[in-house]
């Protein structure tokens, strides 16, 4: 979601108009400023993703005869990015054909297939596959257009196959966190000052490349507190250092949280010396 602040502000304005029976720009503006901070990214994306997960199956079933199961798989807690898993589980063949070929053609074909059950089963399996492939390319465009039209919500929607989703997901998370750093956001706070993030180092090789395994990028003193309070005893820790320009310049494995804390304390001393 690209325009969370605008969506929250418009939502407040609409409720104010409904409550007073007329537009109240000054009141709406004041309440909108409060709501912008009260409605956190986490709260916003939770409501948005849950609503979409409920609405997509209903819309596809009613309009196209496609029965899908939609599950929210990931919500970026500090951002407005979410991931859905969509499975095509069944189709209403008559309705699906009517939507693409017209009611008359759909009726004739359905009657013919009813006379040949084995052929009907094979044809339904083929159409089910085609429906899934079509949703992969068409559903993201449809969702983006309808979000904009109905709620003024600007979204970037992308469909990926199960084979391609992992690579896209990790690259998108890295991109969003990098953008947040450049904008001075909360996801990464490494622009302008040395910062650090950490993860456990006893995880598998694939997990080590997953940016979600890391903490947020934190100022060095905050990173020390994070390791001290949150890292489990006896588990190895991997720490990355981000320089003042926002580039990750160091990455070090440590056999224990205590060793990682000692390293970070030395880094904190460097920061204090440079500022002094």
C-alpha positions in Angstrom: 0.0 0.0 0.0 1.6 3.3 -1.1 -0.7 5.9 0.4 -1.6 4.8 3.9 -1.6 8.4 5.3 -4.1 9.6 2.6 -6.3 6.6 3.1 -6.5 7.2 6.9 -7.2 10.9 6.4 -9.9 10.3 3.9 -11.5 7.7 6.2 -11.6 10.1 9.1 -13.0 12.9 6.8 -15.8 10.5 5.7 -16.7 9.6 9.2 -16.8 13.2 10.3 -19.1 14.1 7.4 -21.4 11.2 8.3 -21.4 12.2 12.0 -22.2 15.9 11.4 -24.2 15.6 8.3 -21.9 17.9 6.4 -18.2 18.4 5.7 -16.2 19.8 8.5 -12.7 20.4 7.1 -11.1 21.8 10.2 -12.4 19.0 12.5 -11.5 16.3 9.9 -8.0 17.8 9.5 -7.3 17.8 13.3 -8.7 14.3 13.8 -6.8 13.1 10.7 -3.5 14.2 12.1 -4.2 12.3 15.3 -5.4 9.2 13.5 -2.3 9.2 11.3 -0.2 8.4 14.4 -2.8 6.4 16.2 -3.4 4.0 13.3 0.0 2.3 13.2 1.4 0.6 10.1 0.8 -2.8 11.8 -2.8 -2.0 12.7 -3.4 -0.6 9.2 -1.9 -3.6 7.3 -3.6 -6.1 9.5 -7.1 -4.6 8.8 -6.3 -4.2 5.1 -4.9 -7.7 4.6 -7.7 -9.4 6.6 -10.4 -7.5 4.6 -8.8 -8.4 1.3 -8.5 -12.1 2.3 -12.3 -12.1 2.9 -13.3 -10.1 -0.1 -11.3 -11.8 -2.9 -12.9 -15.3 -2.5 -16.4 -13.8 -2.5 -15.8 -11.6 -5.5 -14.2 -14.4 -7.6 -16.9 -16.9 -6.8 -19.8 -14.4 -7.5 -18.3 -12.9 -10.7 -16.3 -15.7 -12.3 -17.3 -19.0 -10.6 -13.8 -19.5 -9.3 -13.5 -20.9 -5.8 -10.3 -19.9 -4.0 -8.8 -20.2 -0.6 -6.9 -17.0 0.4 -4.5 -17.0 3.4 -2.5 -14.1 4.7 1.1 -15.4 4.9 3.1 -12.4 5.9 2.6 -8.8 7.1 5.5 -6.5 7.4 5.1 -5.2 10.9 6.9 -1.9 10.3 5.5 -1.3 6.8 2.5 -1.7 4.6 3.5 -4.8 2.7 1.7 -8.1 2.9 1.7 -11.5 1.2 -1.3 -13.7 0.4 -1.3 -17.4 -0.6 -4.1 -18.0 -3.1 -5.2 -21.5 -4.0 -7.7 -22.3 -6.7 -9.7 -25.2 -5.2 -12.8 -25.5 -7.5 -14.7 -23.9 -10.4 -18.3 -23.4 -11.4 -17.7 -24.4 -15.0 -20.9 -23.0 -16.3 -20.4 -19.6 -14.7 -16.7 -19.4 -15.7 -17.5 -20.2 -19.4 -20.4 -17.7 -19.4 -18.1 -15.0 -18.2 -15.7 -15.6 -21.0 -17.7 -17.1 -23.9 -21.3 -16.0 -23.2 -24.3 -17.7 -21.6 -25.5 -19.5 -24.8 -22.1 -21.1 -25.5 -21.6 -22.1 -21.9 -25.0 -23.8 -21.8 -24.4 -25.8 -24.9 -20.9 -26.9 -23.8 -22.1 -27.8 -20.3 -24.9 -30.0 -21.8 -22.4 -31.8 -24.0 -19.9 -32.4 -21.2 -22.7 -33.8 -19.0 -23.2 -36.5 -21.6 -19.5 -37.5 -21.4 -18.6 -37.6 -17.7 -15.0 -38.7 -18.3 -14.3 -35.9 -20.7 -16.0 -33.4 -18.4 -13.6 -34.4 -15.6 -10.6 -33.9 -17.8 -11.9 -30.6 -19.2 -12.6 -29.3 -15.7 -9.0 -30.1 -14.6 -7.7 -28.2 -17.7 -9.9 -25.2 -17.0 -8.9 -25.2 -13.4 -5.3 -25.0 -14.4 -6.0 -22.2 -16.9 -8.0 -20.3 -14.3 -5.1 -20.4 -11.9 -2.7 -19.2 -14.6 -5.1 -16.4 -15.6 -5.4 -15.2 -12.0 -1.7 -15.0 -11.7 -1.5 -12.3 -14.3 -4.9 -10.7 -14.1 -5.9 -10.6 -10.5 -3.1 -8.2 -9.3 -4.2 -5.7 -12.0 -7.9 -6.1 -11.0 -7.2 -5.7 -7.3 -5.1 -2.6 -7.8 -7.7 -1.0 -10.1 -10.6 -1.7 -7.7 -8.7 -0.6 -4.6 -8.0 2.8 -6.4 -11.6 3.1 -7.6 -13.5 2.1 -4.5 -11.3 3.3 -1.7 -8.7 5.5 -3.2 -6.0 3.1 -2.0 -2.9 3.0 -4.2 -1.4 -0.5 -4.2 1.4 -2.2 -6.0 0.1 -5.8 -6.6 2.2 -8.6 -8.0 1.3 -12.2 -8.7 4.0 -14.9 -8.4 3.9 -18.6 -8.9 5.0 -20.8 -6.0 8.3 -21.4 -7.8 9.0 -17.6 -8.1 7.5 -16.2 -5.0 10.5 -16.7 -2.7 13.0 -14.8 -4.8 10.5 -11.9 -5.3 9.6 -11.8 -1.6 13.2 -11.5 -0.3 14.2 -8.9 -2.9 11.0 -6.9 -2.0 11.7 -7.0 1.7 15.3 -5.8 1.2 14.0 -3.0 -1.1 11.4 -1.8 1.4 13.9 -1.8 4.3 16.4 0.0 2.2 13.8 2.6 1.2 12.8 3.1 4.8 16.5 3.8 5.7 16.8 6.4 3.0 13.6 8.1 4.2 14.6 8.0 7.8 11.9 5.5 8.6 11.7 3.1 11.6 12.5 -0.1 9.6 16.1 0.9 9.2 17.7 3.7 11.1 21.2 3.5 9.7 21.2 6.7 7.6 23.5 9.3 9.1 24.9 7.2 12.0 26.6 3.9 12.6 24.0 1.3 13.3 23.7 -2.5 13.7 21.3 -5.4 13.3 21.6 -9.1 14.4 20.2 -12.6 13.9 20.9 -16.0 15.3 23.8 -17.8 13.5 22.8 -21.4 14.2 20.1 -21.4 11.5 20.3 -23.1 8.0 22.0 -21.4 5.0 18.8 -20.4 3.3 17.4 -18.8 6.5 20.6 -16.8 6.9 19.8 -15.1 3.6 16.3 -14.2 4.8 16.3 -10.5 5.8 13.3 -11.1 8.0 15.5 -13.1 10.3 17.3 -10.0 11.3 16.2 -7.4 13.8 15.5 -3.9 12.5 18.6 -1.8 11.9 19.2 -0.1 15.3 21.5 2.5 16.7 24.5 0.7 18.3 23.3 1.3 21.9 19.8 0.1 21.1 21.4 -3.0 19.4 23.4 -3.8 22.5 20.1 -3.7 24.6 18.3 -5.8 22.0 21.0 -8.5 22.1 21.2 -8.4 25.9 17.4 -8.6 26.4 16.3 -10.8 23.4 19.1 -13.1 22.4 18.8 -16.6 23.9 21.6 -17.8 26.2 24.1 -20.2 24.5 23.1 -19.4 20.9 25.6 -18.0 18.4 24.8 -14.5 17.1 25.6 -12.8 13.8 25.9 -9.0 13.7 26.0 -6.6 10.8 27.2 -3.0 10.9 25.7 -0.2 8.8 27.9 2.9 8.3 26.8 6.6 8.2 26.0 6.4 4.5 23.6 3.5 5.0 25.8 0.8 3.6 26.3 -2.5 5.4 30.1 -2.7 5.8 30.7 -5.5 8.3 29.3 -8.8 9.2 30.6 -10.9 12.1 29.7 -14.2 13.7 29.9 -14.6 17.5 29.7 -17.8 19.6 27.6 -16.2 22.2 25.5 -13.1 23.0 28.2 -11.9 25.4 30.8 -11.8 22.7 28.4 -9.9 20.4 27.7 -7.4 23.1 31.4 -6.8 23.7 31.9 -6.2 20.0 29.0 -3.7 19.9 30.2 -1.9 23.0 33.5 -1.4 21.2 31.6 0.0 18.3 29.6 2.3 20.6 32.9 3.6 22.0 34.0 4.4 18.4 30.7 6.3 17.8 31.1 8.3 21.1 34.7 9.1 20.2 33.8 10.4 16.8 31.0 12.5 18.2 33.2 13.9 20.9 
